């Protein structure tokens, strides 16, 4: 049986959306994909905030795409064991979050909210305009120009925030031991790079968090770290609520050690705390961000299903084997253990199948191999079945 490229493109699969996904992104699937309401029928899942921790996915699921950066709602380890590639869309909502952070910075430095509330409370006063001049002094604040801004985490959002800080005339300190080369190229040369978070705690008037919640970062803003900070520091958290210890930040707010805490994650404790500006997770809530996230998620899913390429996966390595134009392509998701490649190539050789191209990469305990077969070869069903039986192989696809 010969491989027929055009037939392969007639029906690429089905997808399900666990949350509303922007239509501009879904349209990119075209007529080669069908939307379904059943997880059991789906080849790919698109999700925003829905929790997937209690979901049991069928073996035919190939990919889960999070239309956003955070993946705390997805059981990464469990899906890795099933050979399911989990994508996210880093940077797609970066501008939206950046703008919200700058708004938070202004709200922390000037009592704009207090002033607005005062006007609403006195809106029926016939002498309102006159009385404004007497009342406004209680809402006076500080300009951010000349102040020190500490940015912890220089990813897509952190870089934008840091660069805007420079434009606002602030002295910006940046900390990120894992900054990527791409992000490093976009950081302003005027930013002061520090080697520890403690340097930011000790130096900065405003501290903004832009990093994921991990075992190393959870609760990083706590009693000990706050004690290192300047009196009257303002803290902005548009990253993850678990980065900040609620009890410790509330204690610091009550004592005046922290002057303002701006959080995009309004837990009951934070919403009721003194000097806290609690925002209902609006960081990426713009039409543009939702469109960008949906577009990126769909493009990544399509490229994986159709060509086997992986971009922006949180559990498997990035692999670009190019577009599959002719011939056959075998993709293998497997454990990152010795002798796997040797076993794959030996099996193809034993079946007299010539490999025209091979790409292999790993990420942590997981690895991914893409093998292109000569166009003249018959479909290597026997070889594929043998590969599936190898210990450590999680999923094999033929494209």
ChimeraX attribute file (.defattr): number of C-alpha atoms within 10 A of each C-alpha:
attribute: neighborCount
match mode: 1-to-1
recipient: residues
	/A:1	7
	/A:2	11
	/A:3	16
	/A:4	12
	/A:5	14
	/A:6	9
	/A:7	9
	/A:8	11
	/A:9	13
	/A:10	11
	/A:11	11
	/A:12	18
	/A:13	19
	/A:14	20
	/A:15	26
	/A:16	20
	/A:17	21
	/A:18	16
	/A:19	13
	/A:20	12
	/A:21	20
	/A:22	18
	/A:23	12
	/A:24	14
	/A:25	18
	/A:26	20
	/A:27	13
	/A:28	15
	/A:29	20
	/A:30	8
	/A:31	10
	/A:32	12
	/A:33	19
	/A:34	15
	/A:35	16
	/A:36	16
	/A:37	12
	/A:38	11
	/A:39	20
	/A:40	14
	/A:41	16
	/A:42	22
	/A:43	23
	/A:44	25
	/A:45	24
	/A:46	24
	/A:47	24
	/A:48	22
	/A:49	16
	/A:50	13
	/A:51	14
	/A:52	16
	/A:53	12
	/A:54	8
	/A:55	10
	/A:56	11
	/A:57	16
	/A:58	13
	/A:59	12
	/A:60	16
	/A:61	21
	/A:62	22
	/A:63	24
	/A:64	25
	/A:65	27
	/A:66	27
	/A:67	30
	/A:68	25
	/A:69	20
	/A:70	19
	/A:71	22
	/A:72	15
	/A:73	14
	/A:74	21
	/A:75	15
	/A:76	18
	/A:77	11
	/A:78	12
	/A:79	19
	/A:80	20
	/A:81	16
	/A:82	19
	/A:83	27
	/A:84	24
	/A:85	24
	/A:86	26
	/A:87	27
	/A:88	25
	/A:89	25
	/A:90	20
	/A:91	18
	/A:92	25
	/A:93	25
	/A:94	25
	/A:95	19
	/A:96	20
	/A:97	24
	/A:98	22
	/A:99	17
	/A:100	20
	/A:101	24
	/A:102	16
	/A:103	11
	/A:104	24
	/A:105	22
	/A:106	16
	/A:107	17
	/A:108	26
	/A:109	17
	/A:110	17
	/A:111	16
	/A:112	15
	/A:113	13
	/A:114	15
	/A:115	18
	/A:116	11
	/A:117	11
	/A:118	15
	/A:119	16
	/A:120	10
	/A:121	10
	/A:122	13
	/A:123	12
	/A:124	9
	/A:125	11
	/A:126	9
	/A:127	10
	/A:128	13
	/A:129	11
	/A:130	10
	/A:131	12
	/A:132	14
	/A:133	9
	/A:134	9
	/A:135	14
	/A:136	13
	/A:137	10
	/A:138	10
	/A:139	14
	/A:140	14
	/A:141	14
	/A:142	11
	/A:143	13
	/A:144	20
	/A:145	14
	/A:146	12
	/A:147	16
	/A:148	20
	/A:149	28
	/A:150	30
	/A:151	29
	/A:152	24
	/A:153	23
	/A:154	25
	/A:155	22
	/A:156	21
	/A:157	27
	/A:158	27
	/A:159	26
	/A:160	20
	/A:161	27
	/A:162	29
	/A:163	18
	/A:164	17
	/A:165	24
	/A:166	20
	/A:167	12
	/A:168	16
	/A:169	14
	/A:170	20
	/A:171	21
	/A:172	27
	/A:173	24
	/A:174	24
	/A:175	22
	/A:176	20
	/A:177	14
	/A:178	9
	/A:179	14
	/A:180	12
	/A:181	8
	/A:182	10
	/A:183	15
	/A:184	14
	/A:185	10
	/A:186	13
	/A:187	18
	/A:188	16
	/A:189	11
	/A:190	12
	/A:191	21
	/A:192	13
	/A:193	17
	/A:194	16
	/A:195	11
	/A:196	13
	/A:197	19
	/A:198	14
	/A:199	17
	/A:200	26
	/A:201	21
	/A:202	17
	/A:203	17
	/A:204	22
	/A:205	21
	/A:206	27
	/A:207	23
	/A:208	24
	/A:209	22
	/A:210	22
	/A:211	21
	/A:212	18
	/A:213	19
	/A:214	12
	/A:215	9
	/A:216	9
	/A:217	14
	/A:218	16
	/A:219	18
	/A:220	18
	/A:221	20
	/A:222	17
	/A:223	16
	/A:224	10
	/A:225	15
	/A:226	21
	/A:227	15
	/A:228	14
	/A:229	22
	/A:230	17
	/A:231	16
	/A:232	16
	/A:233	22
	/A:234	25
	/A:235	27
	/A:236	22
	/A:237	22
	/A:238	24
	/A:239	24
	/A:240	19
	/A:241	17
	/A:242	17
	/A:243	22
	/A:244	21
	/A:245	15
	/A:246	18
	/A:247	14
	/A:248	16
	/A:249	23
	/A:250	20
	/A:251	15
	/A:252	22
	/A:253	21
	/A:254	13
	/A:255	13
	/A:256	15
	/A:257	18
	/A:258	25
	/A:259	19
	/A:260	24
	/A:261	26
	/A:262	23
	/A:263	26
	/A:264	22
	/A:265	21
	/A:266	17
	/A:267	14
	/A:268	9
	/A:269	10
	/A:270	20
	/A:271	16
	/A:272	13
	/A:273	19
	/A:274	17
	/A:275	19
	/A:276	22
	/A:277	22
	/A:278	20
	/A:279	16
	/A:280	13
	/A:281	13
	/A:282	13
	/A:283	22
	/A:284	21
	/A:285	14
	/A:286	14
	/A:287	12
	/A:288	15
	/A:289	22
	/A:290	23
	/A:291	20
	/A:292	21
	/A:293	28
	/A:294	29
	/A:295	23
	/A:296	23
	/A:297	28
	/A:298	27
	/A:299	15
	/A:300	21
	/A:301	28
	/A:302	20
	/A:303	17
	/A:304	19
	/A:305	18
	/A:306	15
	/A:307	20
	/A:308	28
	/A:309	22
	/A:310	22
	/A:311	22
	/A:312	20
	/A:313	21
	/A:314	18
	/A:315	21
	/A:316	25
	/A:317	21
	/A:318	16
	/A:319	20
	/A:320	15
	/A:321	18
	/A:322	10
	/A:323	11
	/A:324	16
	/A:325	10
	/A:326	14
	/A:327	19
	/A:328	24
	/A:329	25
	/A:330	18
	/A:331	23
	/A:332	24
	/A:333	24
	/A:334	26
	/A:335	21
	/A:336	17
	/A:337	12
	/A:338	8
	/A:339	8
	/A:340	19
	/A:341	13
	/A:342	9
	/A:343	14
	/A:344	18
	/A:345	17
	/A:346	14
	/A:347	17
	/A:348	19
	/A:349	13
	/A:350	9
	/A:351	12
	/A:352	12
	/A:353	19
	/A:354	15
	/A:355	16
	/A:356	13
	/A:357	12
	/A:358	16
	/A:359	13
	/A:360	16
	/A:361	14
	/A:362	19
	/A:363	15
	/A:364	10
	/A:365	12
	/A:366	20
	/A:367	22
	/A:368	26
	/A:369	22
	/A:370	24
	/A:371	21
	/A:372	21
	/A:373	22
	/A:374	16
	/A:375	16
	/A:376	12
	/A:377	16
	/A:378	14
	/A:379	18
	/A:380	17
	/A:381	11
	/A:382	11
	/A:383	19
	/A:384	19
	/A:385	11
	/A:386	13
	/A:387	22
	/A:388	16
	/A:389	10
	/A:390	13
	/A:391	10
	/A:392	16
	/A:393	20
	/A:394	21
	/A:395	19
	/A:396	17
	/A:397	15
	/A:398	16
	/A:399	18
